[in-house]
Amino acid sequence: MTDHLTIVDHPLVQHKLTLMREKDTSTKTFRQLLREISHLLAYEVTRNLPMTTKEIETPLCAMSAPAIEGKKLALVSILRAGNGLLDGVLELVPAARVGFIGLYRDEETLQPVQYYCKLPSDLGNRLTIAVDPMLATGNSSAAAVDLIKKAGGRNIRFLCLLAAPEGVARMKEAHPDVPIVTAAVDNFLDDRGYIVPGLGDAGDRMYGTK
């Protein structure tokens, strides 16, 4: 673990990730596992949220109880695969504001092409968590964070299921102030920009379009 990169090595996370990597795992099972693993990753990416106390009444007495301080979180899904992580994180923080950034990767250049962007208001006063299962080249992720910063985001974290060393390095170069939380950093990218050993295309496997 570094200030820039956190690898969540919890046994449940690693076990579920192994099941997701298997090529014969069905679309239904893959989707369910992604939702489950996103719950576990969400605990780590929301660690160290600012806290305050508020006065409440329990059935027995009054007390000062801990509560999250500040404006509600913002979650930003990098379409389309980001929605798989988004759904699970939203179950834990259902009051979060949600935004979407549509990017696809040009297969020739491996550069991101933007086709959609809709973000919550007042990002400057919110913790913003960008979610995308795969941090491969890092080009799309860096472009998405560029858009979040352009919209006023200052406190940003990036949550992914899998990362490649190249993607981690690209994000650190482009956005050294944005911590990355992931379940694993794999070996390398192949000549098509896929993470190896990886798990294939997360969007295709999640939506059955492979």
C-alpha positions in Angstrom: 0.0 0.0 0.0 1.2 3.5 -0.9 -0.5 6.9 -0.7 -1.4 6.6 -4.3 -2.3 2.9 -4.5 -4.2 0.5 -2.2 -4.5 -3.2 -3.0 -7.4 -4.8 -1.1 -6.0 -8.2 -0.2 -9.0 -9.3 1.9 -9.5 -13.1 1.4 -13.2 -12.6 0.3 -12.1 -10.0 -2.3 -9.4 -12.3 -3.6 -11.6 -15.4 -3.7 -14.4 -13.6 -5.6 -11.9 -12.1 -8.0 -10.5 -15.6 -8.8 -14.1 -16.8 -9.6 -14.6 -13.7 -11.9 -11.3 -14.4 -13.7 -12.4 -17.9 -14.8 -13.5 -17.9 -18.4 -16.4 -20.3 -17.8 -18.1 -18.1 -15.2 -21.5 -17.3 -16.5 -22.8 -13.7 -17.1 -25.3 -14.0 -14.3 -22.6 -15.2 -11.8 -20.0 -12.6 -13.0 -22.5 -9.8 -12.5 -23.4 -11.1 -9.0 -19.8 -11.4 -8.0 -19.0 -7.9 -9.3 -21.8 -6.6 -7.1 -20.5 -8.5 -4.0 -16.9 -7.5 -4.5 -17.9 -3.9 -5.0 -19.4 -3.9 -1.5 -16.1 -5.0 -0.1 -14.0 -2.5 -2.1 -16.4 0.3 -1.1 -15.4 -0.2 2.5 -11.8 0.6 1.6 -12.4 3.5 -0.7 -14.6 5.2 1.8 -12.1 4.7 4.7 -11.1 7.9 6.4 -14.3 9.8 5.6 -14.6 13.0 7.8 -16.6 12.3 10.9 -18.6 14.4 13.3 -21.0 13.6 16.2 -24.7 14.3 16.6 -27.0 14.0 19.5 -29.5 11.1 19.3 -31.8 9.2 21.7 -31.4 5.5 22.0 -34.2 3.5 23.6 -32.2 3.8 26.9 -30.7 7.3 26.9 -29.3 10.3 25.0 -25.8 10.1 23.5 -23.4 11.8 21.1 -23.0 9.4 18.2 -20.6 9.3 15.2 -21.9 10.4 11.8 -20.4 11.2 8.4 -19.7 14.9 8.1 -20.2 17.2 5.1 -22.1 16.9 1.8 -23.2 13.6 0.4 -20.7 11.6 -1.6 -20.6 11.7 -5.4 -20.1 8.5 -7.4 -19.1 8.8 -11.1 -19.5 5.7 -13.3 -17.2 5.5 -16.3 -19.6 3.9 -18.8 -20.4 1.2 -19.5 -18.6 -1.2 -17.2 -18.5 1.2 -14.3 -22.1 0.6 -13.7 -21.3 -2.8 -12.3 -19.3 -1.3 -9.5 -21.6 1.6 -9.1 -24.6 -0.6 -8.2 -22.8 -2.3 -5.4 -21.3 0.9 -3.9 -24.8 2.6 -4.1 -26.2 -0.1 -2.0 -23.9 1.0 0.8 -24.2 4.7 0.3 -27.7 5.0 -1.2 -27.9 8.8 -0.7 -24.8 9.5 -2.9 -25.2 11.7 -5.9 -24.4 9.9 -9.1 -22.8 11.1 -12.4 -21.8 9.3 -15.6 -19.0 9.8 -18.0 -19.2 8.0 -21.4 -15.9 7.1 -22.9 -14.9 4.4 -25.4 -11.4 3.3 -26.4 -10.4 3.7 -30.0 -9.1 0.3 -30.9 -6.5 1.7 -33.2 -5.0 4.4 -31.0 -6.1 3.1 -27.6 -7.1 6.7 -26.8 -10.4 7.6 -25.1 -13.2 9.1 -27.1 -15.9 11.0 -25.0 -19.6 10.7 -25.9 -21.4 11.6 -22.7 -20.8 13.6 -19.5 -23.4 14.4 -16.8 -22.0 15.1 -13.3 -23.6 16.1 -9.9 -23.4 19.7 -8.8 -21.1 21.2 -6.2 -18.3 18.6 -6.7 -15.9 20.9 -5.0 -17.5 20.2 -1.7 -18.0 16.4 -2.1 -15.8 13.4 -2.0 -16.0 12.1 -5.5 -15.4 8.4 -6.3 -14.9 7.5 -9.9 -15.6 3.8 -10.6 -14.5 1.6 -13.5 -13.7 -2.2 -13.2 -10.5 -2.0 -15.4 -7.6 0.4 -15.2 -5.7 -0.7 -18.3 -3.8 1.9 -20.3 -5.1 4.5 -17.8 -6.0 6.9 -20.7 -9.8 6.7 -20.2 -9.4 6.9 -16.4 -7.2 10.0 -16.7 -9.6 11.6 -19.1 -12.5 11.0 -16.8 -10.7 12.5 -13.9 -9.8 15.5 -16.1 -13.6 16.0 -16.6 -14.4 15.7 -12.9 -11.7 18.3 -12.1 -13.0 20.6 -14.8 -16.4 20.3 -13.1 -14.9 21.5 -9.8 -13.9 18.1 -8.2 -11.0 18.4 -5.8 -11.3 15.4 -3.5 -11.3 12.5 -5.9 -10.6 8.7 -5.5 -10.5 6.1 -8.1 -12.0 2.6 -7.6 -11.3 -0.3 -9.9 -11.4 -4.1 -9.7 -8.2 -4.7 -11.7 -5.3 -2.6 -12.7 -2.3 -2.9 -15.0 1.1 -1.4 -14.0 0.9 0.8 -17.1 -2.5 2.2 -16.0 -1.3 2.8 -12.4 1.7 4.7 -13.7 -0.4 6.8 -16.2 -2.8 7.8 -13.4 0.1 8.7 -11.1 1.6 10.8 -13.8 -1.6 12.6 -14.7 -3.3 12.8 -11.3 -0.9 12.1 -8.5 -3.5 13.6 -6.0 -6.0 10.8 -6.8 -5.6 7.6 -4.7 -6.4 4.3 -6.5 -8.1 1.4 -4.7 -8.1 -1.9 -6.5 -8.3 -5.7 -5.8 -5.2 -6.5 -7.8 -2.4 -5.1 -10.0 -1.8 -7.7 -12.8 1.3 -8.3 -14.9 1.1 -6.2 -18.1 -1.0 -5.1 -21.1 -1.1 -7.1 -24.3 -0.8 -5.5 -27.7 -4.6 -4.9 -27.7 -4.5 -3.0 -24.4 -6.0 -5.9 -22.4 -4.9 -6.6 -18.9 -3.0 -9.9 -18.5 -3.9 -12.3 -16.9 -7.0 -10.2 -16.3 -10.5 -11.4 -16.9 -11.3 -10.3 -20.4 -13.6 -7.3 -21.2 -15.5 -6.5 -18.0 -18.4 -4.9 -19.9 -18.8 -7.8 -22.3 -18.7 -10.3 -19.5 -21.1 -8.3 -17.3 -23.7 -7.7 -20.0 -23.3 -10.9 -22.0 -22.1 -9.2 -25.2 -18.9 -11.2 -25.7 
